Amino acid sequence: MKLNKQYPLVLVVVFSMFICSLLVFYLQNLSSVKNVLAGQNQQDFTLILQKEGIIEDLSSEYSFTYEPLTYKVIYEENNIFRVMKNTRSIDIPMYSEGVAPNKMSEIAIDQNFSKQNGLTVGDSVDIGNTSYFISGVFTLPDAVTPVVADNGITYKSTNQAFILCSEDLYSTWDELERISYSGRFSEHLSEKQKQIFLEKMLMNTSVKSIVNKEDNPQILSSLIAKEKMFKVCLISALCFLILTIVILLTTSIIQNINEKKSDMGVFKALGYTTVQIAKKYLVVGVFVLIGGIIGYLTSYIISPLFINRINSTFLVPNVLQKFDPVQFILFTIIPALFFSILAFGIAAFILRKPPLEMIHNAESVKLNIFVKRRQKIRKTIPFKKIVFKSIIANNILLVLLALLTGFMASANLQIAFSLQAMADKVSSLTLKGVEYESNVRYNEAKAMESLDSGIPYYAIDCRFEFPNGNVLNNGQFMTLSNSSSLFKLYSIQKQDNIDISEQEGIVVNDWMRKKYDLSIGDTVKIYINNDAYQLPIAAIEQSVYGEIVYSNIEIANKYGILEKEEYNGVFTDDNVEFDNKQHIFVSKQEDIIDSSSQQKGTYVALSFLFIIIGLALSILTISIVVKVIISSNRKYFALMKAFGYTDSECNRIVLSGFRIIAYIGFIIGTIYAIILSKFLFDALAKSSTMAIPMTPDVKVIVLSLAIFAVSYEVIMLIYKKGFNAVSVQEVMMK
């Protein structure tokens, strides 16, 4: 097997490299989540009670251990600190530097704050009028998505920090203490029993709020959503990459055997067995091994940097470069052995023919009714069409490869561009209804004469029970006076303004619709202070995340949710600085913009990965397809030229046909990308806290088509010289 002519084997190396890189990347990304799960003994749920003193009874009844998650928030002129005790036994801090603080003069700070401010062990941080030495830098399993302040101020790692300190130091701060509980079920309980207990606790009137760790955005939901996104994308990529390798191997082996069929027939006539001749194709495994090793080493070096970039906005331990010999063998040596055996099997199957038939390079074809009919049809078909059909008939695998070329480019590019646009879509949907400078919620209902208040609102914490039996525990019920508010709701259907004053029920968002299988007319139970209210869904708004349902004040009064028309919140177009002690929540428009675009880098990085895969593989495959077409069908080109066809006519008759096949593959890839996106992101909506807006985008399709078309035509021009160089004399000499 002369390797210098086996161009498809170059693709085998490249595809193997991508497969191994993607597998290593996925497992290293998964390890960052596992570090949070296993390395820090994480909780099963977070619990907030209606009243203190009953935690012991709940712990015994539902078989879980617990610890108080007490903290104090210290607001300073430039910084905000969430101070906690260092005595954690369930949500255990993981120290990347130093040790836990034990002295009155020591504190530990979180990893993000440390990086952003250039702080390390031994440096000092001022809190109040006192300087404290940093004893350690840590990450927290219950602060994956950090929430430092309690007043809605968006997290910024430059001026917000988690602080761990000794119990003695903690007691010296007189700020209001907040308390919740971290719970962990007993080890002997099965997953089903844990789920049953969680459902029972959700409906317990003594429980104000209980959040499963998978649903808690401060813990794992964001990471799990990303891990699932990577997993589905990985499966999608691996399926057609492995399929492509199989097609490439089959194509190259068949082509090589066809070229040397007479010589191999002579060997068989001399006494060589099929197994002995086919053994030389075991060398294919070497190409897979080379690609696997390159891919493993590349991903081993690069993927930690990539994953740590993705996790930079989370308090997640960094992925370390760790060589795993078992993983190396699984991703390099075993695939190489598998494809060696596969290549050997393909070759042995093709070489099973008798020696004389191989020597004469003859095909025994039975002239059945279908063959006779085809021959009859051929007599009436123009010569140029017969040529192209003969090329297609003799290169079925090449046709599949041409289809795959368009498919890979279309699927990868469209998924990549969709991921890149996703953060922008979320931001635009979020900001579409925002026409205020600040959203302020006060400690008690009060008049707002001093502010240009827009339209006030009333909001209260509540629990939702949906028709399918699922419960959203940490929700909010918000009443708006009318649609003249500086905050507006827009329908998901026509994107028109939802007039809240006309709604005879509640308005839920698009994420709730997908996650809980809701539709207009469904009845939702709303639990407020242990009282239950049932309201129908009157409309669905376009927001893709959030745990708030909306209604008007008249409906709230009618059902007894409000005793009188009071409010404790306001959307204001005044850019007012608020006293932190006078309100419990403030969210500014600029904070919403920062928050909604915070994850954009993650999706841009992921989309870049898909663009590289799509372009690299499709361009290489196009090159191989054209090269094989020219090398395998030189006699057809020579005959056409002998009959008077020009170079441009030969090009149009043969290569243009494969161009059409490639564009058919592009169409199939487009359909695949749309179906995959819908499946992937609808599934993510059910398992995360956000419904990702992924809909077919004409601009993305056109852009992908333009990139593919340019790439294809450039490759065609490069190989056109080789195509035109084919002559009758050259073919006859061979």
FILOZA-657535 format. One record per residue (C-alpha): x, z, y. Coordinates in steps of 0.2 Angstrom, whole numbers, padded with zeros to 4 digits, always signed. Layout:
N
XZY
...
// end
This chain:
734
+0000+0000+0000
+0009-0006+0015
+0006+0006+0029
+0011-0005+0044
-0005-0015+0042
-0017+0000+0038
-0023+0002+0056
-0038+0013+0051
-0026+0026+0044
-0021+0029+0062
-0039+0034+0066
-0039+0045+0050
-0025+0055+0058
-0034+0056+0075
-0051+0061+0067
-0043+0074+0056
-0034+0081+0071
-0051+0082+0081
-0060+0090+0065
-0047+0103+0063
-0046+0107+0082
-0065+0109+0083
-0065+0121+0068
-0051+0132+0075
-0059+0132+0092
-0076+0137+0085
-0068+0151+0074
-0057+0158+0088
-0073+0158+0100
-0082+0167+0087
-0069+0180+0085
-0071+0185+0103
-0089+0190+0099
-0084+0198+0083
-0071+0209+0093
-0086+0215+0103
-0096+0218+0087
-0084+0226+0075
-0069+0232+0085
-0080+0242+0097
-0093+0249+0085
-0107+0243+0096
-0124+0249+0098
-0140+0242+0090
-0151+0245+0105
-0152+0253+0122
-0166+0266+0125
-0174+0273+0141
-0187+0286+0139
-0203+0291+0149
-0197+0309+0149
-0182+0318+0143
-0181+0330+0128
-0189+0319+0114
-0173+0310+0109
-0170+0321+0095
-0187+0318+0088
-0186+0300+0089
-0168+0300+0082
-0175+0309+0066
-0191+0298+0065
-0182+0282+0066
-0165+0286+0058
-0153+0282+0071
-0138+0291+0080
-0137+0291+0099
-0126+0295+0114
-0131+0297+0132
-0126+0282+0143
-0124+0292+0160
-0117+0284+0175
-0116+0286+0194
-0114+0272+0206
-0103+0275+0221
-0106+0263+0236
-0091+0261+0248
-0088+0250+0263
-0080+0237+0253
-0081+0241+0235
-0095+0247+0222
-0090+0258+0207
-0100+0262+0192
-0092+0278+0186
-0094+0284+0168
-0087+0297+0156
-0073+0292+0144
-0082+0301+0130
-0090+0286+0121
-0093+0286+0102
-0104+0271+0100
-0100+0259+0114
-0081+0261+0113
-0070+0254+0126
-0056+0243+0121
-0040+0245+0130
-0029+0230+0134
-0017+0241+0143
-0013+0259+0144
-0024+0273+0137
-0040+0283+0142
-0039+0294+0157
-0039+0313+0154
-0033+0321+0170
-0042+0324+0186
-0030+0312+0195
-0033+0297+0182
-0046+0284+0180
-0047+0268+0170
-0053+0251+0177
-0061+0236+0169
-0051+0220+0165
-0060+0209+0177
-0057+0220+0192
-0039+0223+0187
-0036+0204+0186
-0044+0200+0202
-0035+0213+0212
-0018+0212+0204
-0019+0230+0197
-0011+0237+0182
-0007+0253+0174
+0002+0265+0186
-0006+0258+0201
-0019+0267+0212
-0037+0264+0217
-0045+0273+0232
-0062+0280+0229
-0069+0290+0244
-0054+0298+0252
-0044+0301+0236
-0032+0290+0227
-0032+0289+0208
-0019+0283+0196
-0024+0269+0184
-0021+0275+0166
-0028+0260+0157
-0037+0243+0158
-0052+0241+0147
-0067+0230+0141
-0084+0237+0137
-0096+0231+0123
-0111+0236+0133
-0105+0227+0149
-0102+0209+0142
-0112+0202+0157
-0107+0216+0170
-0120+0225+0181
-0111+0237+0192
-0124+0240+0206
-0142+0245+0203
-0149+0237+0218
-0148+0219+0213
-0132+0215+0222
-0124+0201+0212
-0108+0205+0202
-0092+0201+0210
-0076+0206+0200
-0066+0206+0217
-0076+0222+0224
-0086+0229+0209
-0078+0239+0195
-0082+0250+0180
-0073+0266+0181
-0070+0278+0166
-0064+0296+0170
-0064+0313+0162
-0079+0324+0161
-0072+0336+0174
-0069+0322+0187
-0086+0314+0183
-0094+0330+0188
-0086+0331+0205
-0096+0316+0212
-0113+0320+0218
-0122+0303+0217
-0138+0302+0208
-0135+0301+0189
-0144+0288+0179
-0147+0290+0160
-0151+0279+0146
-0146+0280+0127
-0136+0270+0116
-0143+0270+0098
-0136+0264+0082
-0146+0264+0066
-0140+0273+0050
-0129+0262+0039
-0141+0264+0024
-0155+0254+0033
-0157+0236+0029
-0159+0223+0042
-0177+0222+0039
-0180+0241+0040
-0170+0241+0057
-0182+0227+0063
-0197+0237+0058
-0191+0253+0067
-0187+0243+0082
-0205+0236+0083
-0212+0253+0080
-0202+0260+0094
-0207+0246+0106
-0225+0252+0105
-0221+0270+0106
-0229+0278+0122
-0214+0289+0124
-0202+0275+0126
-0201+0267+0143
-0189+0253+0138
-0180+0248+0122
-0169+0232+0121
-0161+0225+0106
-0143+0221+0108
-0146+0202+0104
-0159+0201+0118
-0149+0212+0131
-0140+0200+0144
-0128+0214+0148
-0122+0215+0129
-0123+0200+0118
-0136+0187+0122
-0126+0176+0134
-0111+0176+0121
-0123+0173+0106
-0131+0159+0116
-0114+0150+0119
-0109+0153+0101
-0125+0145+0095
-0122+0130+0107
-0104+0128+0101
-0110+0129+0083
-0124+0116+0084
-0112+0105+0094
-0098+0108+0081
-0110+0103+0066
-0115+0087+0076
-0097+0082+0079
-0091+0086+0062
-0105+0076+0053
-0101+0060+0061
-0082+0063+0062
-0081+0066+0043
-0093+0052+0040
-0081+0041+0050
-0066+0046+0040
-0075+0041+0024
-0080+0024+0031
-0062+0021+0037
-0054+0026+0021
-0067+0015+0011
-0064+0000+0023
-0045+0001+0023
-0044+0003+0004
-0056-0011+0001
-0047-0022+0013
-0030-0018+0005
-0036-0021-0012
-0044-0038-0007
-0028-0043+0000
-0018-0039-0015
-0031-0042-0028
-0022-0055-0037
-0006-0045-0038
-0015-0030-0045
-0023-0041-0058
-0006-0046-0064
-0001-0028-0065
-0016-0024-0075
-0012-0039-0086
+0005-0032-0089
-0002-0016-0096
-0004-0005-0080
-0019+0005-0081
-0032+0007-0067
-0027+0025-0064
-0008+0020-0062
-0012+0007-0049
-0025+0018-0040
-0013+0033-0039
-0003+0025-0024
-0019+0028-0013
-0016+0046-0015
-0005+0044+0000
-0020+0044+0011
-0021+0063+0010
-0004+0063+0019
-0013+0055+0035
-0026+0068+0034
-0013+0082+0032
-0003+0075+0047
-0019+0075+0058
-0024+0092+0052
-0007+0100+0056
-0007+0092+0073
-0025+0097+0076
-0022+0115+0070
-0006+0118+0080
-0014+0110+0096
-0030+0121+0095
-0019+0136+0090
-0010+0134+0107
-0023+0128+0118
-0040+0135+0112
-0036+0153+0117
-0033+0147+0135
-0049+0137+0135
-0060+0151+0127
-0052+0165+0139
-0057+0153+0153
-0075+0153+0147
-0075+0172+0144
-0067+0175+0161
-0084+0180+0169
-0087+0192+0154
-0080+0209+0150
-0074+0202+0133
-0057+0205+0125
-0045+0190+0126
-0043+0179+0111
-0025+0181+0106
-0014+0168+0098
-0013+0173+0080
-0007+0162+0066
-0018+0163+0050
-0010+0156+0035
-0027+0156+0025
-0036+0147+0039
-0021+0134+0040
-0022+0130+0021
-0041+0128+0022
-0041+0117+0037
-0025+0106+0032
-0020+0106+0014
-0037+0107+0006
-0045+0093+0016
-0029+0083+0013
-0031+0085-0006
-0050+0082-0005
-0047+0065+0004
-0033+0060-0008
-0045+0062-0022
-0058+0053-0013
-0047+0039-0009
-0041+0038-0027
-0059+0038-0034
-0064+0024-0022
-0049+0014-0027
-0051+0017-0046
-0070+0011-0044
-0065-0005-0035
-0051-0009-0047
-0061-0007-0063
-0063-0026-0064
-0055-0037-0078
-0037-0043-0074
-0042-0062-0075
-0056-0060-0063
-0044-0051-0051
-0030-0064-0053
-0042-0078-0049
-0050-0067-0035
-0067-0073-0041
-0084-0065-0040
-0096-0067-0054
-0113-0069-0045
-0129-0072-0055
-0140-0085-0047
-0156-0076-0046
-0171-0081-0036
-0164-0072-0021
-0147-0080-0021
-0155-0097-0024
-0167-0094-0009
-0152-0089+0002
-0142-0104-0003
-0157-0115+0002
-0159-0107+0018
-0141-0109+0022
-0142-0128+0021
-0154-0127+0036
-0143-0115+0047
-0131-0121+0059
-0112-0119+0054
-0108-0106+0067
-0122-0095+0061
-0117-0097+0043
-0099-0092+0048
-0105-0076+0057
-0117-0071+0043
-0103-0074+0030
-0091-0062+0040
-0105-0049+0041
-0109-0051+0023
-0090-0048+0018
-0088-0034+0030
-0103-0022+0028
-0092-0007+0031
-0085-0015+0046
-0103-0017+0053
-0106+0001+0050
-0090+0005+0059
-0095-0005+0074
-0112+0004+0074
-0102+0020+0074
-0092+0015+0088
-0107+0014+0100
-0115+0029+0092
-0100+0040+0095
-0098+0035+0113
-0116+0036+0117
-0119+0053+0109
-0103+0062+0115
-0104+0055+0133
-0123+0059+0135
-0121+0077+0128
-0106+0079+0139
-0114+0074+0155
-0130+0083+0151
-0119+0099+0148
-0110+0096+0165
-0127+0094+0174
-0135+0109+0166
-0128+0122+0178
-0134+0111+0193
-0151+0109+0185
-0153+0128+0183
-0147+0131+0201
-0159+0118+0208
-0174+0125+0199
-0169+0143+0204
-0167+0138+0222
-0182+0127+0223
-0194+0141+0227
-0182+0151+0238
-0184+0150+0256
-0179+0168+0261
-0163+0176+0266
-0166+0192+0257
-0177+0199+0243
-0179+0218+0246
-0188+0231+0236
-0190+0248+0243
-0191+0266+0235
-0209+0268+0241
-0223+0257+0249
-0219+0255+0267
-0224+0244+0282
-0212+0231+0288
-0215+0229+0306
-0197+0229+0310
-0194+0214+0300
-0199+0196+0300
-0207+0199+0283
-0214+0183+0277
-0226+0189+0264
-0224+0206+0255
-0226+0209+0237
-0229+0223+0225
-0218+0224+0209
-0219+0237+0195
-0209+0239+0178
-0219+0235+0163
-0219+0229+0145
-0227+0212+0139
-0235+0210+0121
-0238+0191+0118
-0251+0183+0106
-0237+0179+0093
-0234+0198+0092
-0217+0198+0101
-0214+0211+0114
-0204+0209+0130
-0199+0227+0135
-0190+0226+0151
-0202+0215+0161
-0209+0216+0179
-0227+0212+0185
-0226+0206+0203
-0241+0202+0214
-0240+0190+0229
-0253+0189+0243
-0253+0170+0243
-0243+0154+0242
-0237+0156+0260
-0223+0167+0254
-0205+0163+0258
-0204+0163+0239
-0214+0149+0230
-0219+0145+0213
-0219+0127+0206
-0228+0120+0191
-0217+0114+0176
-0229+0099+0174
-0231+0090+0191
-0218+0101+0201
-0232+0105+0213
-0234+0121+0222
-0244+0135+0212
-0257+0143+0224
-0255+0161+0218
-0271+0166+0228
-0281+0154+0217
-0275+0160+0200
-0287+0170+0189
-0273+0178+0179
-0254+0178+0178
-0241+0165+0180
-0227+0165+0167
-0211+0155+0168
-0204+0140+0157
-0192+0151+0147
-0206+0163+0142
-0217+0148+0137
-0203+0142+0125
-0197+0158+0118
-0215+0166+0115
-0224+0149+0111
-0236+0152+0126
-0249+0140+0133
-0261+0141+0147
-0276+0152+0142
-0267+0163+0131
-0270+0182+0134
-0255+0193+0137
-0256+0212+0135
-0247+0221+0150
-0242+0240+0147
-0239+0249+0163
-0236+0268+0162
-0244+0268+0145
-0260+0259+0151
-0264+0242+0144
-0271+0228+0153
-0275+0211+0146
-0273+0195+0157
-0274+0177+0153
-0260+0165+0157
-0267+0154+0172
-0251+0144+0175
-0233+0141+0170
-0220+0139+0183
-0203+0130+0182
-0191+0144+0182
-0180+0144+0167
-0175+0162+0166
-0182+0179+0172
-0193+0193+0165
-0206+0193+0179
-0224+0187+0178
-0234+0184+0194
-0252+0187+0200
-0261+0189+0216
-0266+0205+0223
-0285+0202+0220
-0282+0200+0202
-0271+0216+0201
-0285+0226+0210
-0299+0219+0199
-0290+0225+0183
-0285+0241+0190
-0266+0238+0190
-0265+0242+0209
-0276+0256+0216
-0275+0249+0233
-0267+0235+0243
-0249+0242+0244
-0233+0234+0243
-0215+0239+0242
-0205+0223+0243
-0203+0209+0255
-0196+0191+0256
-0187+0190+0273
-0179+0176+0282
-0169+0189+0292
-0151+0191+0287
-0152+0210+0288
-0139+0223+0282
-0149+0236+0272
-0145+0254+0270
-0141+0256+0251
-0151+0273+0250
-0166+0265+0258
-0170+0253+0245
-0168+0250+0226
-0166+0232+0226
-0159+0218+0237
-0155+0200+0232
-0149+0188+0245
-0150+0169+0244
-0131+0167+0243
-0130+0179+0229
-0143+0169+0219
-0132+0153+0222
-0117+0162+0216
-0126+0169+0201
-0134+0153+0196
-0118+0143+0197
-0107+0157+0189
-0107+0149+0172
-0104+0131+0178
-0086+0132+0173
-0090+0135+0155
-0101+0120+0153
-0090+0109+0163
-0076+0114+0151
-0087+0111+0136
-0092+0094+0143
-0074+0089+0146
-0071+0092+0127
-0085+0080+0122
-0080+0067+0135
-0062+0067+0127
-0069+0066+0110
-0081+0052+0114
-0070+0041+0124
-0054+0044+0113
-0063+0040+0096
-0074+0026+0102
-0059+0017+0111
-0048+0019+0095
-0063+0013+0084
-0066-0002+0095
-0048-0007+0093
-0048-0005+0075
-0064-0015+0073
-0058-0029+0083
-0041-0029+0074
-0048-0029+0057
-0061-0043+0062
-0046-0054+0067
-0035-0050+0053
-0048-0051+0039
-0056-0067+0045
-0042-0078+0051
-0047-0092+0039
-0065-0093+0047
-0057-0094+0064
-0045-0108+0059
-0059-0118+0051
-0070-0117+0066
-0055-0123+0077
-0052-0137+0065
-0070-0142+0067
-0068-0143+0086
-0074-0126+0092
-0064-0120+0107
-0057-0102+0108
-0071-0096+0119
-0084-0103+0107
-0075-0094+0092
-0075-0078+0103
-0093-0080+0107
-0099-0083+0089
-0089-0070+0080
-0084-0056+0092
-0100-0056+0102
-0110-0053+0086
-0100-0037+0084
-0103-0033+0102
-0122-0033+0099
-0120-0022+0084
-0110-0009+0094
-0123-0009+0107
-0136-0006+0094
-0126+0009+0089
-0126+0015+0107
-0145+0014+0107
-0145+0025+0090
-0133+0037+0098
-0144+0039+0113
-0159+0043+0103
-0148+0055+0093
-0142+0064+0108
-0160+0066+0115
-0166+0073+0099
-0151+0084+0097
-0152+0091+0115
-0170+0095+0112
-0167+0104+0096
-0152+0113+0102
-0158+0119+0118
-0176+0123+0112
-0168+0134+0099
-0157+0142+0112
-0172+0147+0123
-0179+0156+0108
-0163+0166+0105
-0157+0169+0123
-0163+0174+0140
-0164+0157+0148
-0173+0140+0144
-0160+0126+0147
-0168+0111+0156
-0162+0097+0145
-0172+0081+0147
-0168+0063+0145
-0159+0057+0161
-0159+0039+0165
-0143+0041+0176
-0134+0049+0162
-0139+0035+0150
-0134+0022+0162
-0117+0030+0166
-0113+0032+0148
-0118+0014+0145
-0107+0008+0159
-0092+0018+0153
-0094+0011+0135
-0096-0007+0141
-0081-0006+0152
-0070+0001+0137
-0077-0011+0125
-0074-0026+0136
-0056-0021+0141
-0052-0019+0122
-0059-0036+0119
-0048-0044+0133
-0033-0035+0126
-0036-0043+0108
-0041-0060+0114
-0024-0066+0114
-0022-0062+0096
-0039-0070+0092
-0034-0086+0101
-0017-0087+0092
-0025-0090+0075
-0021-0108+0069
-0025-0119+0054
-0006-0121+0050
-0004-0102+0050
-0019-0099+0038
-0014-0114+0027
+0004-0108+0025
-0003-0091+0019
// end
